[in-house]
Amino acid sequence: MSVVLQAVTGALGGWTPVAAPVPNPPAQAPPGLAVPVDTILGWGKWGVLVCGVAGLLICAGKMTIGHRNRAAFAADGATGIPWVLAGLSLAAVAAAVVGVFL
């Protein structure tokens, strides 16, 4: 018997602790829901893709229109690009990030 187990047993007044491993089953979809949920997630990914392309086109348009005499408008377009790319990056790694916590 290890020293730690002897100390715990002695501290409990002769009671032996019963340690059972905590179950950790993998994530599993309920029967019949895997395909519909995959479809909905696919639609969400497609929506993010469309929004990302539209966001970059809007930023490009602002920069193109604002390059002459409207510096603030062009700057708004340029500062929007990192936000669009950050959103697309988050969408790209979303499944991996969630998978780390499950």
Gaussian input, Z-matrix of N, CA and C with variables (Angstrom, degrees):
# hf/3-21g

backbone

0 1
 N
 C     1     B1
 C     2     B2     1     A1
 N     3     B3     2     A2     1     D1
 C     4     B4     3     A3     2     D2
 C     5     B5     4     A4     3     D3
 N     6     B6     5     A5     4     D4
 C     7     B7     6     A6     5     D5
 C     8     B8     7     A7     6     D6
 N     9     B9     8     A8     7     D7
 C    10    B10     9     A9     8     D8
 C    11    B11    10    A10     9     D9
 N    12    B12    11    A11    10    D10
 C    13    B13    12    A12    11    D11
 C    14    B14    13    A13    12    D12
 N    15    B15    14    A14    13    D13
 C    16    B16    15    A15    14    D14
 C    17    B17    16    A16    15    D15
 N    18    B18    17    A17    16    D16
 C    19    B19    18    A18    17    D17
 C    20    B20    19    A19    18    D18
 N    21    B21    20    A20    19    D19
 C    22    B22    21    A21    20    D20
 C    23    B23    22    A22    21    D21
 N    24    B24    23    A23    22    D22
 C    25    B25    24    A24    23    D23
 C    26    B26    25    A25    24    D24
 N    27    B27    26    A26    25    D25
 C    28    B28    27    A27    26    D26
 C    29    B29    28    A28    27    D27
 N    30    B30    29    A29    28    D28
 C    31    B31    30    A30    29    D29
 C    32    B32    31    A31    30    D30
 N    33    B33    32    A32    31    D31
 C    34    B34    33    A33    32    D32
 C    35    B35    34    A34    33    D33
 N    36    B36    35    A35    34    D34
 C    37    B37    36    A36    35    D35
 C    38    B38    37    A37    36    D36
 N    39    B39    38    A38    37    D37
 C    40    B40    39    A39    38    D38
 C    41    B41    40    A40    39    D39
 N    42    B42    41    A41    40    D40
 C    43    B43    42    A42    41    D41
 C    44    B44    43    A43    42    D42
 N    45    B45    44    A44    43    D43
 C    46    B46    45    A45    44    D44
 C    47    B47    46    A46    45    D45
 N    48    B48    47    A47    46    D46
 C    49    B49    48    A48    47    D47
 C    50    B50    49    A49    48    D48
 N    51    B51    50    A50    49    D49
 C    52    B52    51    A51    50    D50
 C    53    B53    52    A52    51    D51
 N    54    B54    53    A53    52    D52
 C    55    B55    54    A54    53    D53
 C    56    B56    55    A55    54    D54
 N    57    B57    56    A56    55    D55
 C    58    B58    57    A57    56    D56
 C    59    B59    58    A58    57    D57
 N    60    B60    59    A59    58    D58
 C    61    B61    60    A60    59    D59
 C    62    B62    61    A61    60    D60
 N    63    B63    62    A62    61    D61
 C    64    B64    63    A63    62    D62
 C    65    B65    64    A64    63    D63
 N    66    B66    65    A65    64    D64
 C    67    B67    66    A66    65    D65
 C    68    B68    67    A67    66    D66
 N    69    B69    68    A68    67    D67
 C    70    B70    69    A69    68    D68
 C    71    B71    70    A70    69    D69
 N    72    B72    71    A71    70    D70
 C    73    B73    72    A72    71    D71
 C    74    B74    73    A73    72    D72
 N    75    B75    74    A74    73    D73
 C    76    B76    75    A75    74    D74
 C    77    B77    76    A76    75    D75
 N    78    B78    77    A77    76    D76
 C    79    B79    78    A78    77    D77
 C    80    B80    79    A79    78    D78
 N    81    B81    80    A80    79    D79
 C    82    B82    81    A81    80    D80
 C    83    B83    82    A82    81    D81
 N    84    B84    83    A83    82    D82
 C    85    B85    84    A84    83    D83
 C    86    B86    85    A85    84    D84
 N    87    B87    86    A86    85    D85
 C    88    B88    87    A87    86    D86
 C    89    B89    88    A88    87    D87
 N    90    B90    89    A89    88    D88
 C    91    B91    90    A90    89    D89
 C    92    B92    91    A91    90    D90
 N    93    B93    92    A92    91    D91
 C    94    B94    93    A93    92    D92
 C    95    B95    94    A94    93    D93
 N    96    B96    95    A95    94    D94
 C    97    B97    96    A96    95    D95
 C    98    B98    97    A97    96    D96
 N    99    B99    98    A98    97    D97
 C   100   B100    99    A99    98    D98
 C   101   B101   100   A100    99    D99
 N   102   B102   101   A101   100   D100
 C   103   B103   102   A102   101   D101
 C   104   B104   103   A103   102   D102
 N   105   B105   104   A104   103   D103
 C   106   B106   105   A105   104   D104
 C   107   B107   106   A106   105   D105
 N   108   B108   107   A107   106   D106
 C   109   B109   108   A108   107   D107
 C   110   B110   109   A109   108   D108
 N   111   B111   110   A110   109   D109
 C   112   B112   111   A111   110   D110
 C   113   B113   112   A112   111   D111
 N   114   B114   113   A113   112   D112
 C   115   B115   114   A114   113   D113
 C   116   B116   115   A115   114   D114
 N   117   B117   116   A116   115   D115
 C   118   B118   117   A117   116   D116
 C   119   B119   118   A118   117   D117
 N   120   B120   119   A119   118   D118
 C   121   B121   120   A120   119   D119
 C   122   B122   121   A121   120   D120
 N   123   B123   122   A122   121   D121
 C   124   B124   123   A123   122   D122
 C   125   B125   124   A124   123   D123
 N   126   B126   125   A125   124   D124
 C   127   B127   126   A126   125   D125
 C   128   B128   127   A127   126   D126
 N   129   B129   128   A128   127   D127
 C   130   B130   129   A129   128   D128
 C   131   B131   130   A130   129   D129
 N   132   B132   131   A131   130   D130
 C   133   B133   132   A132   131   D131
 C   134   B134   133   A133   132   D132
 N   135   B135   134   A134   133   D133
 C   136   B136   135   A135   134   D134
 C   137   B137   136   A136   135   D135
 N   138   B138   137   A137   136   D136
 C   139   B139   138   A138   137   D137
 C   140   B140   139   A139   138   D138
 N   141   B141   140   A140   139   D139
 C   142   B142   141   A141   140   D140
 C   143   B143   142   A142   141   D141
 N   144   B144   143   A143   142   D142
 C   145   B145   144   A144   143   D143
 C   146   B146   145   A145   144   D144
 N   147   B147   146   A146   145   D145
 C   148   B148   147   A147   146   D146
 C   149   B149   148   A148   147   D147
 N   150   B150   149   A149   148   D148
 C   151   B151   150   A150   149   D149
 C   152   B152   151   A151   150   D150
 N   153   B153   152   A152   151   D151
 C   154   B154   153   A153   152   D152
 C   155   B155   154   A154   153   D153
 N   156   B156   155   A155   154   D154
 C   157   B157   156   A156   155   D155
 C   158   B158   157   A157   156   D156
 N   159   B159   158   A158   157   D157
 C   160   B160   159   A159   158   D158
 C   161   B161   160   A160   159   D159
 N   162   B162   161   A161   160   D160
 C   163   B163   162   A162   161   D161
 C   164   B164   163   A163   162   D162
 N   165   B165   164   A164   163   D163
 C   166   B166   165   A165   164   D164
 C   167   B167   166   A166   165   D165
 N   168   B168   167   A167   166   D166
 C   169   B169   168   A168   167   D167
 C   170   B170   169   A169   168   D168
 N   171   B171   170   A170   169   D169
 C   172   B172   171   A171   170   D170
 C   173   B173   172   A172   171   D171
 N   174   B174   173   A173   172   D172
 C   175   B175   174   A174   173   D173
 C   176   B176   175   A175   174   D174
 N   177   B177   176   A176   175   D175
 C   178   B178   177   A177   176   D176
 C   179   B179   178   A178   177   D177
 N   180   B180   179   A179   178   D178
 C   181   B181   180   A180   179   D179
 C   182   B182   181   A181   180   D180
 N   183   B183   182   A182   181   D181
 C   184   B184   183   A183   182   D182
 C   185   B185   184   A184   183   D183
 N   186   B186   185   A185   184   D184
 C   187   B187   186   A186   185   D185
 C   188   B188   187   A187   186   D186
 N   189   B189   188   A188   187   D187
 C   190   B190   189   A189   188   D188
 C   191   B191   190   A190   189   D189
 N   192   B192   191   A191   190   D190
 C   193   B193   192   A192   191   D191
 C   194   B194   193   A193   192   D192
 N   195   B195   194   A194   193   D193
 C   196   B196   195   A195   194   D194
 C   197   B197   196   A196   195   D195
 N   198   B198   197   A197   196   D196
 C   199   B199   198   A198   197   D197
 C   200   B200   199   A199   198   D198
 N   201   B201   200   A200   199   D199
 C   202   B202   201   A201   200   D200
 C   203   B203   202   A202   201   D201
 N   204   B204   203   A203   202   D202
 C   205   B205   204   A204   203   D203
 C   206   B206   205   A205   204   D204
 N   207   B207   206   A206   205   D205
 C   208   B208   207   A207   206   D206
 C   209   B209   208   A208   207   D207
 N   210   B210   209   A209   208   D208
 C   211   B211   210   A210   209   D209
 C   212   B212   211   A211   210   D210
 N   213   B213   212   A212   211   D211
 C   214   B214   213   A213   212   D212
 C   215   B215   214   A214   213   D213
 N   216   B216   215   A215   214   D214
 C   217   B217   216   A216   215   D215
 C   218   B218   217   A217   216   D216
 N   219   B219   218   A218   217   D217
 C   220   B220   219   A219   218   D218
 C   221   B221   220   A220   219   D219
 N   222   B222   221   A221   220   D220
 C   223   B223   222   A222   221   D221
 C   224   B224   223   A223   222   D222
 N   225   B225   224   A224   223   D223
 C   226   B226   225   A225   224   D224
 C   227   B227   226   A226   225   D225
 N   228   B228   227   A227   226   D226
 C   229   B229   228   A228   227   D227
 C   230   B230   229   A229   228   D228
 N   231   B231   230   A230   229   D229
 C   232   B232   231   A231   230   D230
 C   233   B233   232   A232   231   D231
 N   234   B234   233   A233   232   D232
 C   235   B235   234   A234   233   D233
 C   236   B236   235   A235   234   D234
 N   237   B237   236   A236   235   D235
 C   238   B238   237   A237   236   D236
 C   239   B239   238   A238   237   D237
 N   240   B240   239   A239   238   D238
 C   241   B241   240   A240   239   D239
 C   242   B242   241   A241   240   D240
 N   243   B243   242   A242   241   D241
 C   244   B244   243   A243   242   D242
 C   245   B245   244   A244   243   D243
 N   246   B246   245   A245   244   D244
 C   247   B247   246   A246   245   D245
 C   248   B248   247   A247   246   D246
 N   249   B249   248   A248   247   D247
 C   250   B250   249   A249   248   D248
 C   251   B251   250   A250   249   D249
 N   252   B252   251   A251   250   D250
 C   253   B253   252   A252   251   D251
 C   254   B254   253   A253   252   D252
 N   255   B255   254   A254   253   D253
 C   256   B256   255   A255   254   D254
 C   257   B257   256   A256   255   D255
 N   258   B258   257   A257   256   D256
 C   259   B259   258   A258   257   D257
 C   260   B260   259   A259   258   D258
 N   261   B261   260   A260   259   D259
 C   262   B262   261   A261   260   D260
 C   263   B263   262   A262   261   D261
 N   264   B264   263   A263   262   D262
 C   265   B265   264   A264   263   D263
 C   266   B266   265   A265   264   D264
 N   267   B267   266   A266   265   D265
 C   268   B268   267   A267   266   D266
 C   269   B269   268   A268   267   D267
 N   270   B270   269   A269   268   D268
 C   271   B271   270   A270   269   D269
 C   272   B272   271   A271   270   D270
 N   273   B273   272   A272   271   D271
 C   274   B274   273   A273   272   D272
 C   275   B275   274   A274   273   D273
 N   276   B276   275   A275   274   D274
 C   277   B277   276   A276   275   D275
 C   278   B278   277   A277   276   D276
 N   279   B279   278   A278   277   D277
 C   280   B280   279   A279   278   D278
 C   281   B281   280   A280   279   D279
 N   282   B282   281   A281   280   D280
 C   283   B283   282   A282   281   D281
 C   284   B284   283   A283   282   D282
 N   285   B285   284   A284   283   D283
 C   286   B286   285   A285   284   D284
 C   287   B287   286   A286   285   D285
 N   288   B288   287   A287   286   D286
 C   289   B289   288   A288   287   D287
 C   290   B290   289   A289   288   D288
 N   291   B291   290   A290   289   D289
 C   292   B292   291   A291   290   D290
 C   293   B293   292   A292   291   D291
 N   294   B294   293   A293   292   D292
 C   295   B295   294   A294   293   D293
 C   296   B296   295   A295   294   D294
 N   297   B297   296   A296   295   D295
 C   298   B298   297   A297   296   D296
 C   299   B299   298   A298   297   D297
 N   300   B300   299   A299   298   D298
 C   301   B301   300   A300   299   D299
 C   302   B302   301   A301   300   D300
 N   303   B303   302   A302   301   D301
 C   304   B304   303   A303   302   D302
 C   305   B305   304   A304   303   D303

   B1=1.4462
   B2=1.5268
   B3=1.3336
   B4=1.4567
   B5=1.5295
   B6=1.3078
   B7=1.4677
   B8=1.5162
   B9=1.3149
   B10=1.4694
   B11=1.5237
   B12=1.3342
   B13=1.4593
   B14=1.5196
   B15=1.3456
   B16=1.4599
   B17=1.5220
   B18=1.3321
   B19=1.4661
   B20=1.5159
   B21=1.3367
   B22=1.4623
   B23=1.5193
   B24=1.3266
   B25=1.4601
   B26=1.5238
   B27=1.3116
   B28=1.4643
   B29=1.5170
   B30=1.3162
   B31=1.4604
   B32=1.5254
   B33=1.3235
   B34=1.4605
   B35=1.5269
   B36=1.2987
   B37=1.4664
   B38=1.5086
   B39=1.3159
   B40=1.4570
   B41=1.5169
   B42=1.3271
   B43=1.4681
   B44=1.5213
   B45=1.2982
   B46=1.4535
   B47=1.5283
   B48=1.3398
   B49=1.4683
   B50=1.5309
   B51=1.3145
   B52=1.4565
   B53=1.5218
   B54=1.3022
   B55=1.4621
   B56=1.5099
   B57=1.3140
   B58=1.4552
   B59=1.5228
   B60=1.2988
   B61=1.4637
   B62=1.5285
   B63=1.3117
   B64=1.4642
   B65=1.5202
   B66=1.3311
   B67=1.4656
   B68=1.5274
   B69=1.3073
   B70=1.4556
   B71=1.5272
   B72=1.3458
   B73=1.4685
   B74=1.5249
   B75=1.3242
   B76=1.4678
   B77=1.5251
   B78=1.3270
   B79=1.4631
   B80=1.5306
   B81=1.3161
   B82=1.4584
   B83=1.5187
   B84=1.3016
   B85=1.4617
   B86=1.5230
   B87=1.3300
   B88=1.4647
   B89=1.5332
   B90=1.3274
   B91=1.4733
   B92=1.5303
   B93=1.3162
   B94=1.4583
   B95=1.5216
   B96=1.3212
   B97=1.4647
   B98=1.5183
   B99=1.3076
   B100=1.4701
   B101=1.5304
   B102=1.3089
   B103=1.4685
   B104=1.5281
   B105=1.3555
   B106=1.4728
   B107=1.5299
   B108=1.3263
   B109=1.4607
   B110=1.5230
   B111=1.3262
   B112=1.4634
   B113=1.5222
   B114=1.3273
   B115=1.4662
   B116=1.5234
   B117=1.3261
   B118=1.4664
   B119=1.5275
   B120=1.3337
   B121=1.4633
   B122=1.5279
   B123=1.3025
   B124=1.4680
   B125=1.5170
   B126=1.3380
   B127=1.4630
   B128=1.5293
   B129=1.3340
   B130=1.4639
   B131=1.5191
   B132=1.3388
   B133=1.4628
   B134=1.5272
   B135=1.3157
   B136=1.4495
   B137=1.5291
   B138=1.3372
   B139=1.4658
   B140=1.5218
   B141=1.3306
   B142=1.4658
   B143=1.5232
   B144=1.3175
   B145=1.4648
   B146=1.5290
   B147=1.3125
   B148=1.4676
   B149=1.5291
   B150=1.3293
   B151=1.4700
   B152=1.5247
   B153=1.3285
   B154=1.4605
   B155=1.5160
   B156=1.3286
   B157=1.4616
   B158=1.5242
   B159=1.3378
   B160=1.4667
   B161=1.5291
   B162=1.3349
   B163=1.4622
   B164=1.5165
   B165=1.3248
   B166=1.4656
   B167=1.5221
   B168=1.3279
   B169=1.4632
   B170=1.5207
   B171=1.3201
   B172=1.4668
   B173=1.5286
   B174=1.3310
   B175=1.4725
   B176=1.5245
   B177=1.3204
   B178=1.4595
   B179=1.5239
   B180=1.3077
   B181=1.4675
   B182=1.5213
   B183=1.3327
   B184=1.4612
   B185=1.5284
   B186=1.3232
   B187=1.4621
   B188=1.5298
   B189=1.3237
   B190=1.4574
   B191=1.5262
   B192=1.3092
   B193=1.4649
   B194=1.5226
   B195=1.3139
   B196=1.4542
   B197=1.5016
   B198=1.3240
   B199=1.4615
   B200=1.5232
   B201=1.3213
   B202=1.4586
   B203=1.5252
   B204=1.2981
   B205=1.4639
   B206=1.5246
   B207=1.3023
   B208=1.4660
   B209=1.5225
   B210=1.2813
   B211=1.4668
   B212=1.5242
   B213=1.3293
   B214=1.4670
   B215=1.5261
   B216=1.3227
   B217=1.4647
   B218=1.5222
   B219=1.3417
   B220=1.4666
   B221=1.5267
   B222=1.3236
   B223=1.4680
   B224=1.5264
   B225=1.3319
   B226=1.4661
   B227=1.5282
   B228=1.3236
   B229=1.4654
   B230=1.5155
   B231=1.3345
   B232=1.4617
   B233=1.5242
   B234=1.3250
   B235=1.4665
   B236=1.5256
   B237=1.3099
   B238=1.4589
   B239=1.5238
   B240=1.3191
   B241=1.4743
   B242=1.5322
   B243=1.3422
   B244=1.4772
   B245=1.5271
   B246=1.3235
   B247=1.4644
   B248=1.5209
   B249=1.3135
   B250=1.4678
   B251=1.5246
   B252=1.3319
   B253=1.4670
   B254=1.5282
   B255=1.3315
   B256=1.4686
   B257=1.5298
   B258=1.3222
   B259=1.4627
   B260=1.5173
   B261=1.3207
   B262=1.4669
   B263=1.5219
   B264=1.3282
   B265=1.4693
   B266=1.5245
   B267=1.3208
   B268=1.4647
   B269=1.5238
   B270=1.3145
   B271=1.4659
   B272=1.5268
   B273=1.3387
   B274=1.4650
   B275=1.5255
   B276=1.3280
   B277=1.4693
   B278=1.5249
   B279=1.3241
   B280=1.4696
   B281=1.5318
   B282=1.3147
   B283=1.4647
   B284=1.5333
   B285=1.3227
   B286=1.4693
   B287=1.5286
   B288=1.3316
   B289=1.4761
   B290=1.5206
   B291=1.3095
   B292=1.4673
   B293=1.5229
   B294=1.3206
   B295=1.4623
   B296=1.5240
   B297=1.3254
   B298=1.4668
   B299=1.5230
   B300=1.3221
   B301=1.4613
   B302=1.5138
   B303=1.3052
   B304=1.4764
   B305=1.4964
   A1=108.08
   A2=116.53
   A3=119.91
   A4=110.32
   A5=115.07
   A6=121.29
   A7=110.71
   A8=116.78
   A9=120.59
   A10=109.62
   A11=117.17
   A12=120.14
   A13=110.68
   A14=118.06
   A15=120.77
   A16=111.04
   A17=116.58
   A18=120.16
   A19=110.95
   A20=116.71
   A21=120.10
   A22=110.10
   A23=117.68
   A24=121.33
   A25=110.62
   A26=116.36
   A27=119.57
   A28=111.71
   A29=117.80
   A30=121.36
   A31=111.61
   A32=117.15
   A33=120.81
   A34=111.93
   A35=117.24
   A36=119.97
   A37=113.13
   A38=118.42
   A39=120.69
   A40=113.71
   A41=118.32
   A42=120.91
   A43=108.89
   A44=116.49
   A45=121.29
   A46=108.46
   A47=116.83
   A48=118.20
   A49=110.60
   A50=115.04
   A51=120.88
   A52=106.75
   A53=115.58
   A54=120.66
   A55=109.17
   A56=115.17
   A57=120.71
   A58=108.04
   A59=117.91
   A60=118.65
   A61=110.54
   A62=115.19
   A63=120.79
   A64=107.92
   A65=117.66
   A66=119.24
   A67=111.21
   A68=116.39
   A69=122.11
   A70=108.87
   A71=117.00
   A72=118.77
   A73=111.07
   A74=117.73
   A75=120.15
   A76=110.68
   A77=115.27
   A78=120.20
   A79=109.30
   A80=115.13
   A81=120.10
   A82=108.15
   A83=116.81
   A84=121.35
   A85=110.27
   A86=116.97
   A87=119.29
   A88=109.82
   A89=117.03
   A90=119.60
   A91=111.57
   A92=115.31
   A93=121.14
   A94=115.09
   A95=119.01
   A96=120.14
   A97=114.09
   A98=118.55
   A99=120.60
   A100=111.27
   A101=118.05
   A102=120.86
   A103=111.52
   A104=120.33
   A105=118.40
   A106=113.11
   A107=117.79
   A108=120.16
   A109=109.89
   A110=117.79
   A111=120.58
   A112=111.29
   A113=116.69
   A114=120.99
   A115=110.56
   A116=117.10
   A117=120.90
   A118=110.57
   A119=117.25
   A120=119.70
   A121=111.17
   A122=117.27
   A123=121.19
   A124=111.43
   A125=116.94
   A126=120.44
   A127=110.87
   A128=116.21
   A129=119.65
   A130=111.61
   A131=117.50
   A132=120.84
   A133=111.05
   A134=116.35
   A135=120.07
   A136=110.15
   A137=117.05
   A138=121.03
   A139=111.89
   A140=117.00
   A141=120.54
   A142=109.86
   A143=117.48
   A144=120.99
   A145=110.61
   A146=116.76
   A147=121.04
   A148=110.27
   A149=116.64
   A150=119.89
   A151=111.44
   A152=117.62
   A153=120.93
   A154=112.25
   A155=116.67
   A156=120.05
   A157=110.18
   A158=116.72
   A159=120.32
   A160=110.65
   A161=117.43
   A162=120.35
   A163=112.12
   A164=117.34
   A165=119.73
   A166=111.47
   A167=117.61
   A168=119.92
   A169=111.61
   A170=117.50
   A171=120.75
   A172=110.46
   A173=116.47
   A174=119.83
   A175=110.67
   A176=116.86
   A177=120.43
   A178=110.92
   A179=116.85
   A180=120.43
   A181=112.02
   A182=116.33
   A183=119.23
   A184=111.00
   A185=115.84
   A186=119.13
   A187=110.95
   A188=116.82
   A189=120.65
   A190=111.17
   A191=116.52
   A192=120.37
   A193=111.09
   A194=115.97
   A195=119.67
   A196=115.77
   A197=118.76
   A198=118.71
   A199=112.13
   A200=118.07
   A201=120.78
   A202=109.81
   A203=115.59
   A204=124.07
   A205=114.49
   A206=118.96
   A207=121.84
   A208=108.64
   A209=116.24
   A210=120.82
   A211=111.65
   A212=117.73
   A213=120.41
   A214=110.56
   A215=116.82
   A216=120.65
   A217=110.33
   A218=116.10
   A219=120.53
   A220=110.49
   A221=116.75
   A222=120.20
   A223=110.63
   A224=117.46
   A225=120.17
   A226=110.87
   A227=115.46
   A228=119.10
   A229=111.88
   A230=116.37
   A231=120.11
   A232=111.73
   A233=117.62
   A234=119.56
   A235=111.95
   A236=117.99
   A237=120.40
   A238=113.42
   A239=117.02
   A240=120.91
   A241=112.46
   A242=119.33
   A243=117.17
   A244=112.89
   A245=117.78
   A246=120.22
   A247=111.00
   A248=116.71
   A249=119.93
   A250=109.87
   A251=116.53
   A252=119.68
   A253=111.90
   A254=117.13
   A255=119.81
   A256=110.91
   A257=116.76
   A258=119.83
   A259=112.71
   A260=116.51
   A261=120.26
   A262=111.17
   A263=116.53
   A264=119.93
   A265=111.18
   A266=116.03
   A267=119.73
   A268=111.04
   A269=116.73
   A270=119.87
   A271=110.67
   A272=116.79
   A273=120.36
   A274=112.19
   A275=117.64
   A276=120.50
   A277=112.92
   A278=117.58
   A279=120.89
   A280=112.14
   A281=117.46
   A282=120.51
   A283=110.76
   A284=116.91
   A285=119.65
   A286=111.32
   A287=116.50
   A288=120.44
   A289=110.19
   A290=117.57
   A291=120.95
   A292=110.04
   A293=116.74
   A294=120.76
   A295=113.52
   A296=116.84
   A297=120.00
   A298=110.45
   A299=117.12
   A300=120.50
   A301=113.80
   A302=118.26
   A303=119.65
   A304=111.34
   D1=136.87
   D2=-175.79
   D3=-73.86
   D4=163.78
   D5=-179.31
   D6=-64.31
   D7=-39.74
   D8=-179.20
   D9=-65.93
   D10=-45.33
   D11=-179.81
   D12=-64.66
   D13=-37.02
   D14=176.28
   D15=-64.12
   D16=-40.01
   D17=179.46
   D18=-66.39
   D19=-42.52
   D20=179.37
   D21=-66.39
   D22=-43.04
   D23=179.02
   D24=-62.53
   D25=-41.22
   D26=177.97
   D27=-66.92
   D28=-38.30
   D29=179.83
   D30=-68.00
   D31=-28.27
   D32=-179.11
   D33=-88.54
   D34=5.88
   D35=177.54
   D36=71.20
   D37=37.68
   D38=177.00
   D39=96.35
   D40=-11.05
   D41=177.72
   D42=-74.53
   D43=138.07
   D44=177.16
   D45=-98.08
   D46=122.86
   D47=179.88
   D48=-68.38
   D49=140.89
   D50=178.15
   D51=-105.84
   D52=110.97
   D53=-179.30
   D54=-109.34
   D55=120.32
   D56=177.11
   D57=-114.60
   D58=142.75
   D59=178.44
   D60=-65.70
   D61=141.64
   D62=178.58
   D63=-79.14
   D64=128.46
   D65=-179.39
   D66=-68.35
   D67=142.81
   D68=178.87
   D69=-139.26
   D70=75.54
   D71=-177.95
   D72=-73.26
   D73=154.71
   D74=177.58
   D75=-72.21
   D76=159.59
   D77=177.38
   D78=-64.29
   D79=139.61
   D80=-177.99
   D81=-145.05
   D82=131.80
   D83=179.26
   D84=-73.73
   D85=143.88
   D86=174.11
   D87=-61.45
   D88=151.78
   D89=-178.21
   D90=-56.49
   D91=130.10
   D92=176.35
   D93=86.62
   D94=-4.34
   D95=-177.80
   D96=-104.58
   D97=-9.42
   D98=-176.16
   D99=-62.62
   D100=-47.20
   D101=-176.91
   D102=-68.17
   D103=-47.01
   D104=178.65
   D105=-62.80
   D106=-37.96
   D107=179.93
   D108=-68.22
   D109=-40.30
   D110=175.91
   D111=-60.61
   D112=-38.62
   D113=178.07
   D114=-63.72
   D115=-45.16
   D116=-179.57
   D117=-64.62
   D118=-42.14
   D119=177.52
   D120=-64.83
   D121=-37.35
   D122=176.42
   D123=-63.06
   D124=-41.53
   D125=176.20
   D126=-63.00
   D127=-39.48
   D128=178.04
   D129=-63.46
   D130=-43.71
   D131=177.19
   D132=-61.37
   D133=-42.01
   D134=179.16
   D135=-63.52
   D136=-41.12
   D137=178.09
   D138=-62.29
   D139=-40.88
   D140=177.63
   D141=-65.18
   D142=-39.41
   D143=178.07
   D144=-61.31
   D145=-45.86
   D146=179.20
   D147=-62.93
   D148=-44.40
   D149=179.07
   D150=-64.18
   D151=-36.81
   D152=178.35
   D153=-65.35
   D154=-44.82
   D155=178.10
   D156=-64.31
   D157=-44.77
   D158=178.75
   D159=-62.35
   D160=-41.35
   D161=179.50
   D162=-62.54
   D163=-43.46
   D164=177.74
   D165=-66.17
   D166=-38.38
   D167=177.29
   D168=-65.82
   D169=-38.54
   D170=177.22
   D171=-64.79
   D172=-43.50
   D173=177.31
   D174=-61.27
   D175=-43.38
   D176=178.80
   D177=-63.20
   D178=-41.09
   D179=178.17
   D180=-62.74
   D181=-43.68
   D182=178.46
   D183=-61.81
   D184=-41.09
   D185=179.86
   D186=-67.52
   D187=-38.41
   D188=-179.36
   D189=-68.51
   D190=-44.81
   D191=-179.21
   D192=-70.52
   D193=-39.37
   D194=-173.21
   D195=-86.61
   D196=1.80
   D197=-177.11
   D198=-69.75
   D199=-17.13
   D200=178.75
   D201=-116.84
   D202=115.48
   D203=172.72
   D204=65.12
   D205=5.16
   D206=177.63
   D207=-133.99
   D208=64.96
   D209=-174.52
   D210=-61.86
   D211=-35.39
   D212=-179.19
   D213=-66.18
   D214=-37.81
   D215=179.66
   D216=-66.40
   D217=-41.54
   D218=178.08
   D219=-67.14
   D220=-37.71
   D221=179.16
   D222=-66.56
   D223=-36.63
   D224=176.24
   D225=-61.09
   D226=-41.00
   D227=177.99
   D228=-64.84
   D229=-41.92
   D230=-178.74
   D231=-68.83
   D232=-37.13
   D233=179.99
   D234=-75.79
   D235=-15.25
   D236=177.29
   D237=-78.94
   D238=-23.26
   D239=-176.70
   D240=-60.37
   D241=-47.74
   D242=178.98
   D243=-61.42
   D244=-33.38
   D245=178.99
   D246=-67.62
   D247=-41.14
   D248=178.00
   D249=-64.75
   D250=-44.89
   D251=179.42
   D252=-65.60
   D253=-35.72
   D254=176.91
   D255=-65.35
   D256=-41.06
   D257=177.24
   D258=-64.07
   D259=-41.85
   D260=177.52
   D261=-66.17
   D262=-38.42
   D263=178.32
   D264=-64.72
   D265=-41.99
   D266=178.42
   D267=-63.59
   D268=-40.44
   D269=177.87
   D270=-64.62
   D271=-35.55
   D272=-178.34
   D273=-68.73
   D274=-33.08
   D275=-176.82
   D276=-104.71
   D277=7.27
   D278=-174.92
   D279=-57.12
   D280=-47.37
   D281=-177.60
   D282=-64.55
   D283=-38.88
   D284=179.88
   D285=-68.12
   D286=-39.39
   D287=179.20
   D288=-64.64
   D289=-45.31
   D290=178.94
   D291=-64.63
   D292=-38.05
   D293=179.38
   D294=-62.84
   D295=-27.75
   D296=178.30
   D297=-66.31
   D298=-34.98
   D299=-175.42
   D300=-88.52
   D301=-6.94
   D302=179.76
   D303=-99.18

